[in-house]
Amino acid sequence: MSKRVSWWDRLNGALVPYIGPPPLGPYNEAPLPATGPKPCPMCGTPMTDHDIERREGRPTQIHCPAVA
């Protein structure tokens, strides 16, 4: 008795001669440009300008910089 082949294996076998194997690895595309600093969801200034207070047993607090 021969082993049954699943339907997707039969479909892949039928399509590979026409469409070729699946592409693997990185494509010939340029890498995405670097993004800027992430903005604060509350004030919109970069998060690098903020003071973040992380204390054990208490909630984390974010102190936004003074708006000029």
N, C-alpha and C positions, 0 to 999 in steps of 0.2 A: 504494500500500500504506500502510495507516495504522500508526502506531507503537503497539506493544503497551504497555498500562499495567500496571504491576506490581500484584500482588494486594493489597499493603497500601495502595496509592493508591486502589484500588477500595473496599476496606474503609473507609478514612477517609472517602471521598466518601459512602458509604452511611450512616455513623454520625453525621457532623457535623450533619445536620438534627435528629437526636434528642438528642444529648448536647452539642452546641455545640463551639466551638473550645477548645483546651486553655488552661488558665489560665496567664497570664504575669505575671511581676513579683512583687513582695512581696504576700503575702496580708494580709488585715485581722486580723492577729494581733499581739499585743504582743511586743516584742522580749524575748529571754531575759534574766533578771536577771544581773547581774554575779556572777561566781564569786569566791570568796575566794582568798587566796594558795595556791599549789600546795604540798602537803605533801612533805616529804622521804621518799623510799621507805625509808630506813633507820631514822629516828627519829620521823618523823611531825610534826615542827615545821615551820613555814613555811620555804620555801627562801630567803626574804629575810633570815632570821636566820643563814644559813650563810656561811662564807668559802670561796670557790671559787678554787682555785689553778690557773691555766692557764699552763703553761710550754712553750716550744717544744722539741720533741724528747723530752718526757717526758709521761707520762699526766696527765690532769687529776685533781686531788684535791679532795674536798669535806670540809671540816672542820665537823662538827656542833657546835652550841653546847652548852655544859656544861648538864647537866640539874640543875635546882635541887631 
